Amino acid sequence: MQSSSPELRALRGVGPAAEERLLRLGISRPLDLLFLLPQRYEDRTRLTPLGALRPGQRAVIEGVIAVADVAYRGRRSLLVRISDRTGQLTLRFFHFSRIQQNSLAAGTRLRCYGEVRQGPLGFEMVHPEYRLLQPGQSAPLEDRLTPVYPTVEGLAQFRIRDLTDQVLNRCLDTLTDALPTAETERLGLPPLREALAYVHRPPIGADLQLLGSGLHPCQRRLALEEMLAHHLSLRQIRERARGDQGIALPATLPAADTLRSRFTQRLGFSLTGGQQAALADIDADLAQPHAMMRLVQGDVGCGKTVVAAAAALTAIAHGHQVAVMAPTELLAEQHRNTFQRWFEPLGVKVVWLSGSLRKRARAQAHAAAADGSAQLLVGTHALFQSDLAYRSLALVIVDEQHRFGVHQRLQLMDKGVRDAARPHQLVMTATPIPRT
């Protein structure tokens, strides 16, 4: 559970409920709001006459209420008929209070924003945003495009926009640009402050199509910022991981070399140059006294599993165990069948473990993992359950890792911690994931 943030509470309109919803969005301090980027934009800078509306259009309209009544045909709803000099429109509310109903009385002038659709009584808007206008009041229209943010239930768009305005006014000028000006200018990208101000409050005339594609220079500037921060974070993680003690597994061990040779001879095909290069990198990592963290990315059918199998045999030849984890039972079963076909003729015992196993079969698999007779275990989330113990887990192979949570992968890695040494990790994916 995340703790309370005094900084967030300092923003106008943030109480305990709003703070909890902001925390669910990953916002724990005011500056985080500047990096909660809009998903899309709406043009609320001009009024559209009711007579000019078309189905599917999102528009700002004004009109005077002619009649408001509750209809009970089918689903109970509040129907509010408004008109201007050019036409009429129905506002439909399925959820409404008595106070709201009373405020929408005949003769009241409204300004609304919503999507036009064809209804049983003509054009209508369902649950539009609206505000009441006083007689003779001329409320100004928006002077910028309106951002639409990702949000959670109970946190309305206007609240996020108000909070973002507060942070822009208070904090924007205090931000330090981490990228050299000469470099951003060379790339044709604006400074950080300018980019943030633009994406949160695009001016009238901004290219909505370019913004919608995410390719506006201001969006690209922020993408560069995120990619660089992510890259540096990964570098830090990698440097810290180099300090983790691992189990050195040199492929030059005679038993390892023999087992792998027998495996490749039985394949019926030769490894490609790319597979051999990937395996050479993995062998170099496995031979080190610190834990490997390596990603193998390639299209479906390119032979990632063959490379992983060859690496697994190195760990097995050293007398250790290997775990192969997949996100679904179907994919895990495919791996089990493949590894059984490859490994059992070599005398390597492959054990299957999944949540669907019956109690007796699960107990047998657990016993084989604990006494080391299970040299390679294939399965799903069952591989890191609390009641499962390995005798000597030295290599963890994870397929389609983006479908597992970080904590789930760490739980499996923790199963192999032995005398402060952590198992090596090899991740396979056909999907390039920037956040891997």
Disulfide bonds with the S-S distance in Angstrom:
none
